[in-house]
């Protein structure tokens, strides 16, 4: 094999910026050189409460001294408490704790197939559900699949928000319909409520399950605790992660009680899933999100920020469309988004792209109105140039 000059001992699986993280607090990230950046990405919709929330830290610090790991042969009071919180927030009944969003989606895929005895799952073009084999197969993006051989079979990718295509595809062989209420990685594409309602109705009609992936949209981001609430549907399974521990690695599959028959002892597991430190982070995060009414905060700030962007940049030649609920905002451009991401960094703002042409804004829900105004002014200046 050809040897190349080694610059790092890390696999280069990420296109990293020329920034080295030092520390972060609230909506501010500081690099190794001491430069400060206003965070408009929240670690990709992760630190919804801002960096270093003191109440979450207190929960984790307390558990840190009590014990990190005992394995899931033990019963954990923290698991029961956090599971109860999640079932109350979703109206569902049971929780399986994992370590990430992709693991939560793997659990959902396994549960749906085992419960229904079927294998076919409909997901959607430009969806994103993760990078492990099951979640990667559920992801409707060729670029994610390339180079890994044959995908896990019986996934069908349908055009998003097109009811007719969904009606033709769902049948008695369908195990589940799996969707994001807002496609995040795919370009911040909101699901039409009528489309999501039809997906729920078709799943019920054919004895299939509705799996709603709330890994990026969940926990207040879109103006409700979970985005599917805005369509008025009742999923069979909801997956969540990212903001669940406000930065601590944790994910969860939340499901209806009747799924217990498929997910009994030995059906699934995780060495670290639901560990005491993760549960402390989740409990602290959920309590804080509820105490500050984070969904309302996101809805109000989202309206303010979107109106500001509409006023300042919507008419600029580079801007095609501004869309998205709450503080999950996409600015679709007429050209590549990457240069604008770097231009905003030079002005002291961190944001990311979603697909080739869309800027994605996912600030902490606790960000100040003043920071949002400054961000809008910086975006205006960058997009005008």
Backbone torsions as a table, in degrees:
resi	resn	phi	psi	omega
1	UNK	NA	145.1	-179.3
2	UNK	-73.8	129.8	178.5
3	UNK	-88.8	139.6	176.4
4	UNK	-119.0	156.3	178.8
5	UNK	-63.1	125.8	-175.5
6	UNK	-91.5	119.1	178.8
7	UNK	-98.7	-23.6	-176.6
8	UNK	-146.3	155.0	175.6
9	UNK	-93.0	11.2	177.0
10	UNK	-100.6	141.4	167.7
11	UNK	-61.1	135.3	-177.2
12	UNK	-87.1	64.8	179.8
13	UNK	-86.3	-6.6	-179.6
14	UNK	-121.5	141.3	171.2
15	UNK	-85.8	90.1	-171.9
16	UNK	-81.0	150.6	174.0
17	UNK	-78.7	165.7	175.0
18	UNK	-84.2	52.8	179.4
19	UNK	-133.6	138.3	175.9
20	UNK	-114.8	118.5	-177.3
21	UNK	-64.0	134.1	174.1
22	UNK	-111.2	-60.4	178.4
23	UNK	-161.1	170.2	-178.1
24	UNK	-150.7	149.8	177.5
25	UNK	-151.3	132.0	179.6
26	UNK	59.9	-120.2	179.5
27	UNK	-105.2	18.9	-177.3
28	UNK	-120.6	129.6	174.7
29	UNK	-112.1	136.1	179.6
30	UNK	-116.9	133.7	-179.8
31	UNK	-92.3	178.5	-175.5
32	UNK	-62.3	-26.0	-179.6
33	UNK	-85.0	-2.1	180.0
34	UNK	90.0	4.7	178.1
35	UNK	-77.4	138.3	-179.2
36	UNK	-104.1	142.9	-178.9
37	UNK	-130.7	135.6	171.9
38	UNK	-77.4	126.3	-172.7
39	UNK	-87.0	111.0	176.6
40	UNK	-108.0	18.1	-179.9
41	UNK	-127.7	-18.5	176.7
42	UNK	51.8	41.1	-179.9
43	UNK	64.3	30.6	-172.5
44	UNK	67.4	62.8	175.4
45	UNK	62.1	38.1	-176.6
46	UNK	-106.5	-55.2	-175.9
47	UNK	-89.6	70.6	-179.2
48	UNK	-61.2	-28.1	178.9
49	UNK	-90.9	5.7	-174.8
50	UNK	87.3	164.3	-179.0
51	UNK	-71.5	137.5	171.9
52	UNK	65.4	39.8	179.1
53	UNK	-58.5	125.1	-173.0
54	UNK	-64.1	-32.5	-178.9
55	UNK	-71.6	-38.7	176.2
56	UNK	-66.6	-41.9	179.0
57	UNK	-59.4	-41.0	179.6
58	UNK	-60.8	-42.5	178.7
59	UNK	-61.6	-46.1	-177.1
60	UNK	-68.9	-41.4	-179.3
61	UNK	-61.8	-39.8	179.5
62	UNK	-62.2	-43.8	-179.5
63	UNK	-72.8	-28.9	-179.2
64	UNK	-55.5	-35.8	-177.6
65	UNK	-89.7	-11.5	-179.4
66	UNK	-93.7	-23.2	-179.9
67	UNK	142.8	141.4	-175.8
68	UNK	-97.4	-33.9	-168.7
69	UNK	-155.8	136.2	174.4
70	UNK	-134.4	-12.8	-176.9
71	UNK	90.0	162.2	-177.2
72	UNK	-82.4	12.9	165.5
73	UNK	-74.5	-23.6	176.4
74	UNK	-84.2	152.5	166.2
75	UNK	-88.0	136.9	-179.6
76	UNK	-118.3	123.2	177.2
77	UNK	-62.1	-35.1	-179.4
78	UNK	-64.0	-37.2	177.5
79	UNK	-61.8	-44.5	-179.1
80	UNK	-63.4	-42.2	-178.5
81	UNK	-65.5	-45.4	-177.5
82	UNK	-70.7	-36.0	176.2
83	UNK	-62.3	-41.1	178.4
84	UNK	-62.4	-42.1	177.4
85	UNK	-59.9	-44.7	-177.9
86	UNK	-67.9	-36.8	178.7
87	UNK	-69.7	-35.0	176.7
88	UNK	-66.5	-38.0	-178.5
89	UNK	-71.9	-29.1	-175.8
90	UNK	-103.4	-20.6	-172.7
91	UNK	79.1	9.5	176.6
92	UNK	-96.0	-171.5	-165.9
93	UNK	-122.4	-34.6	-170.7
94	UNK	-134.1	151.8	-176.4
95	UNK	-130.7	137.2	166.6
96	UNK	-114.2	124.2	-178.9
97	UNK	-94.1	132.7	177.0
98	UNK	-123.8	-163.6	-176.6
99	UNK	-112.0	-3.8	-175.0
100	UNK	-165.0	173.4	176.9
101	UNK	-68.4	-41.4	-179.9
102	UNK	-63.6	-36.9	177.1
103	UNK	-68.3	-38.0	176.8
104	UNK	-62.1	-40.0	179.1
105	UNK	-71.2	-36.1	173.4
106	UNK	-58.1	-45.1	179.5
107	UNK	-61.4	-40.8	-179.7
108	UNK	-64.4	-41.6	179.2
109	UNK	-63.1	-46.6	179.4
110	UNK	-62.4	-44.0	-177.9
111	UNK	-63.6	-43.8	-178.9
112	UNK	-63.6	-43.1	-179.0
113	UNK	-68.8	-40.9	-178.4
114	UNK	-70.3	-41.0	-178.2
115	UNK	-67.1	-44.3	-176.1
116	UNK	-85.0	-20.6	-173.9
117	UNK	73.0	13.9	-179.4
118	UNK	-117.2	168.4	-178.5
119	UNK	-122.4	-20.9	-173.2
120	UNK	-74.6	131.2	177.5
121	UNK	-129.7	127.8	174.8
122	UNK	-93.5	124.4	169.4
123	UNK	-126.7	-163.5	-165.7
124	UNK	-133.5	149.4	177.5
125	UNK	-58.0	136.2	-178.5
126	UNK	70.6	12.5	174.3
127	UNK	-74.7	164.6	173.2
128	UNK	-143.9	121.5	-178.5
129	UNK	-125.2	-1.0	177.5
130	UNK	136.2	-177.0	-173.1
131	UNK	-124.3	1.5	169.9
132	UNK	-80.4	168.7	-165.0
133	UNK	-61.6	-41.8	178.6
134	UNK	-69.3	-48.5	-178.5
135	UNK	-68.5	-32.0	176.4
136	UNK	-67.2	-39.6	177.9
137	UNK	-65.7	-31.9	178.2
138	UNK	-74.3	-19.5	-178.2
139	UNK	-77.2	125.3	-176.6
140	UNK	-90.4	53.5	178.6
141	UNK	-135.1	117.8	-179.3
142	UNK	-58.3	-36.6	-177.2
143	UNK	-61.8	-30.8	179.0
144	UNK	-73.5	-29.0	-175.3
145	UNK	-85.0	-25.3	-167.8
146	UNK	-61.8	133.1	173.8
147	UNK	91.1	-0.5	-175.2
148	UNK	-111.7	14.0	177.2
149	UNK	76.5	-158.6	-174.8
150	UNK	-68.8	130.7	178.4
151	UNK	-76.4	158.2	169.9
152	UNK	-53.5	132.5	-169.2
153	UNK	-79.0	167.1	171.4
154	UNK	73.4	28.9	168.2
155	UNK	-103.6	135.9	-177.6
156	UNK	-124.3	127.1	-175.8
157	UNK	-102.7	120.2	-176.6
158	UNK	-110.6	154.7	174.9
159	UNK	-64.4	133.3	-177.1
160	UNK	-72.6	141.4	177.7
161	UNK	70.0	15.0	177.1
162	UNK	-110.8	104.2	-174.7
163	UNK	-64.9	-41.5	-175.8
164	UNK	-59.8	-43.5	179.4
165	UNK	-64.1	-36.9	179.6
166	UNK	-67.8	-43.1	179.7
167	UNK	-60.6	-38.5	-179.0
168	UNK	-72.2	-28.5	-172.5
169	UNK	-87.7	-37.4	-173.4
170	UNK	-77.1	129.3	-180.0
171	UNK	-149.5	-166.0	-175.7
172	UNK	-70.8	-6.7	176.3
173	UNK	-96.3	-2.7	-177.6
174	UNK	-78.1	125.9	174.3
175	UNK	-83.9	-39.5	-176.4
176	UNK	-161.2	152.8	165.0
177	UNK	-105.5	125.9	-174.8
178	UNK	-119.2	120.4	-175.5
179	UNK	-143.7	156.2	168.5
180	UNK	-98.3	129.8	178.5
181	UNK	-64.9	-25.0	167.2
182	UNK	-135.9	121.1	177.8
183	UNK	-72.6	113.3	-175.8
184	UNK	-82.2	-67.2	-179.7
185	UNK	-61.9	-25.8	-178.1
186	UNK	-76.4	-5.1	176.7
187	UNK	128.2	16.8	-176.2
188	UNK	56.3	65.3	-179.6
189	UNK	-106.8	107.3	178.9
190	UNK	-68.9	139.5	174.1
191	UNK	-74.8	136.2	174.4
192	UNK	-67.6	127.0	-179.7
193	UNK	-52.4	-38.0	179.4
194	UNK	-64.4	-35.3	178.6
195	UNK	-67.7	-45.8	179.6
196	UNK	-65.5	-39.3	176.5
197	UNK	-62.1	-40.3	178.8
198	UNK	-66.4	-39.3	177.2
199	UNK	-60.1	-43.0	179.0
200	UNK	-63.7	-42.6	-178.9
201	UNK	-66.6	-41.6	-179.8
202	UNK	-66.9	-39.9	177.4
203	UNK	-60.1	-46.6	-179.9
204	UNK	-64.0	-42.6	-178.9
205	UNK	-59.7	-38.1	-174.5
206	UNK	-102.3	10.0	178.2
207	UNK	70.4	24.8	177.9
208	UNK	-100.8	174.5	178.9
209	UNK	-106.6	149.7	171.2
210	UNK	-101.9	114.7	176.3
211	UNK	-103.3	121.7	178.6
212	UNK	-110.0	118.0	-179.8
213	UNK	-87.3	106.3	-179.7
214	UNK	-110.7	28.5	-177.8
215	UNK	-59.9	-43.7	-179.3
216	UNK	-96.4	-29.5	-173.5
217	UNK	-89.4	-17.6	-169.6
218	UNK	-76.0	167.9	171.7
219	UNK	67.2	46.1	169.6
220	UNK	98.0	-16.2	-171.5
221	UNK	-52.8	-41.2	-171.8
222	UNK	-97.9	4.4	178.8
223	UNK	107.2	-9.0	167.5
224	UNK	-130.5	163.5	-176.6
225	UNK	-58.1	-41.5	172.3
226	UNK	-129.2	142.5	-172.6
227	UNK	-67.3	-29.4	-178.5
228	UNK	-63.1	-22.4	178.6
229	UNK	-58.1	-31.0	-177.2
230	UNK	-70.4	-16.5	176.2
231	UNK	-97.4	-7.1	177.0
232	UNK	69.6	33.2	179.8
233	UNK	-109.2	164.1	176.3
234	UNK	-119.5	98.5	-179.9
235	UNK	-67.5	159.0	171.1
236	UNK	-82.6	-33.9	-179.6
237	UNK	-138.1	137.0	171.5
238	UNK	-123.9	133.0	173.6
239	UNK	-110.5	144.0	179.3
240	UNK	-148.3	158.0	179.4
241	UNK	-165.2	-124.8	177.4
242	UNK	31.7	-87.4	-174.7
243	UNK	-77.8	-2.9	-172.9
244	UNK	-61.0	-35.8	177.7
245	UNK	-114.3	15.9	-178.1
246	UNK	50.6	38.1	178.2
247	UNK	117.3	-19.3	175.1
248	UNK	-79.0	133.3	-176.3
249	UNK	-63.8	114.3	179.6
250	UNK	-165.0	146.3	175.5
251	UNK	-142.0	166.6	-179.3
252	UNK	-150.3	140.0	166.4
253	UNK	-105.7	123.8	-177.7
254	UNK	-115.3	128.9	-173.8
255	UNK	-140.4	170.6	176.4
256	UNK	-70.0	153.4	-176.0
257	UNK	-61.0	-31.8	-177.1
258	UNK	-69.1	-12.6	177.7
259	UNK	-75.3	-9.1	179.7
260	UNK	-56.0	-35.7	-176.9
261	UNK	-63.5	-25.1	179.0
262	UNK	-93.1	-22.5	-175.0
263	UNK	-119.2	60.0	176.7
264	UNK	-93.5	-170.4	-178.0
265	UNK	-55.0	129.7	178.7
266	UNK	89.2	-11.7	-177.9
267	UNK	-72.6	-30.8	-178.7
268	UNK	-161.6	166.2	179.2
269	UNK	-174.5	172.7	179.3
270	UNK	-160.1	126.8	-179.9
271	UNK	-58.1	-47.5	-174.8
272	UNK	-99.3	-8.9	-176.5
273	UNK	-60.1	127.3	178.9
274	UNK	75.6	21.6	-179.0
275	UNK	-65.6	158.0	-173.1
276	UNK	-56.6	-38.6	179.7
277	UNK	-65.3	-43.8	178.8
278	UNK	-62.3	-41.1	-178.4
279	UNK	-67.2	-34.6	176.0
280	UNK	-64.2	-41.8	178.6
281	UNK	-64.9	-41.7	-179.9
282	UNK	-65.6	-45.7	-179.1
283	UNK	-61.1	-45.5	178.4
284	UNK	-63.3	-39.7	-178.9
285	UNK	-67.2	-48.2	-177.6
286	UNK	-64.0	-42.4	178.9
287	UNK	-60.8	-42.0	-178.7
288	UNK	-69.7	-42.6	178.8
289	UNK	-57.7	-40.6	-179.8
290	UNK	-73.7	-39.2	-175.5
291	UNK	-67.3	-31.6	-180.0
292	UNK	-96.4	3.0	-176.3
293	UNK	51.7	59.4	-175.8
294	UNK	-57.4	-38.8	178.6
295	UNK	-60.3	-42.8	178.1
296	UNK	-63.5	-40.5	178.6
297	UNK	-59.7	-45.0	-179.8
298	UNK	-66.0	-39.2	179.7
299	UNK	-63.4	-46.5	-177.0
300	UNK	-69.3	-45.3	179.0
301	UNK	-69.0	-34.4	177.2
302	UNK	-62.6	-42.9	177.2
303	UNK	-63.1	-44.0	179.7
304	UNK	-59.9	-49.0	-176.3
305	UNK	-67.4	-44.0	179.9
306	UNK	-63.0	-43.6	178.2
307	UNK	-61.4	-39.5	178.7
308	UNK	-63.8	-43.7	179.8
309	UNK	-67.4	-40.4	177.6
310	UNK	-60.2	-41.6	-178.7
311	UNK	-68.1	-40.4	-171.1
312	UNK	-91.5	-36.7	-169.5
313	UNK	-123.4	-12.3	-172.9
314	UNK	-58.2	-31.4	-176.1
315	UNK	-89.9	-1.5	-178.6
316	UNK	-71.7	146.0	-177.1
317	UNK	-58.3	-31.1	-177.2
318	UNK	-76.7	-14.2	-173.0
319	UNK	-101.0	124.9	178.4
320	UNK	-95.6	-44.5	-177.4
321	UNK	-160.7	146.9	172.3
322	UNK	-116.1	127.4	-174.7
323	UNK	-151.0	164.5	174.0
324	UNK	121.0	148.4	-179.3
325	UNK	-89.9	151.9	174.6
326	UNK	56.2	-135.8	178.9
327	UNK	-100.3	40.3	170.6
328	UNK	-124.4	92.5	-168.0
329	UNK	-120.5	130.9	175.0
330	UNK	-111.7	135.2	174.4
331	UNK	-115.1	101.2	-180.0
332	UNK	-79.3	129.9	-177.1
333	UNK	-105.6	166.9	176.5
334	UNK	-87.6	1.8	-178.7
335	UNK	-149.4	-177.3	-177.0
336	UNK	-59.4	139.4	-179.5
337	UNK	-82.7	-23.7	-171.6
338	UNK	-54.8	-45.7	180.0
339	UNK	-61.9	-30.3	-179.3
340	UNK	-75.0	-32.3	174.7
341	UNK	-60.2	-45.7	-179.6
342	UNK	-70.2	-36.4	178.1
343	UNK	-64.2	-37.1	177.4
344	UNK	-69.0	-33.6	175.7
345	UNK	-60.2	-41.3	179.7
346	UNK	-62.9	-24.2	177.7
347	UNK	-92.4	0.2	176.1
348	UNK	91.4	29.6	179.6
349	UNK	-132.4	134.9	179.2
350	UNK	-104.3	123.3	172.3
351	UNK	-146.7	174.7	-176.3
352	UNK	-134.7	170.7	176.7
353	UNK	-98.7	162.3	172.0
354	UNK	-133.2	103.1	-170.2
355	UNK	76.1	-177.3	-173.4
356	UNK	-71.4	-28.5	-167.8
357	UNK	-121.2	8.3	-174.3
358	UNK	-119.4	126.8	170.7
359	UNK	-81.1	134.5	-177.2
360	UNK	-115.2	124.0	-178.6
361	UNK	-111.5	116.6	-177.2
362	UNK	-136.1	59.9	-175.7
363	UNK	-68.7	160.4	171.2
364	UNK	-53.4	144.6	-179.3
365	UNK	-66.7	-17.5	-178.9
366	UNK	-91.5	3.4	-179.0
367	UNK	-57.7	147.9	-177.9
368	UNK	-80.5	156.0	175.9
369	UNK	-63.0	-34.4	178.6
370	UNK	-61.9	-43.0	178.5
371	UNK	-65.2	-36.5	177.9
372	UNK	-65.6	-39.7	177.3
373	UNK	-64.0	-42.4	178.7
374	UNK	-65.2	-38.2	179.0
375	UNK	-64.9	-41.7	178.5
376	UNK	-63.3	-39.8	178.3
377	UNK	-65.7	-41.1	179.1
378	UNK	-66.0	-42.7	177.0
379	UNK	-61.1	-40.1	178.9
380	UNK	-60.3	-47.2	-178.7
381	UNK	-63.3	-42.8	-178.4
382	UNK	-67.6	-43.3	-176.9
383	UNK	-74.4	-27.0	175.6
384	UNK	-67.7	-30.7	-177.4
385	UNK	-86.0	NA	NA
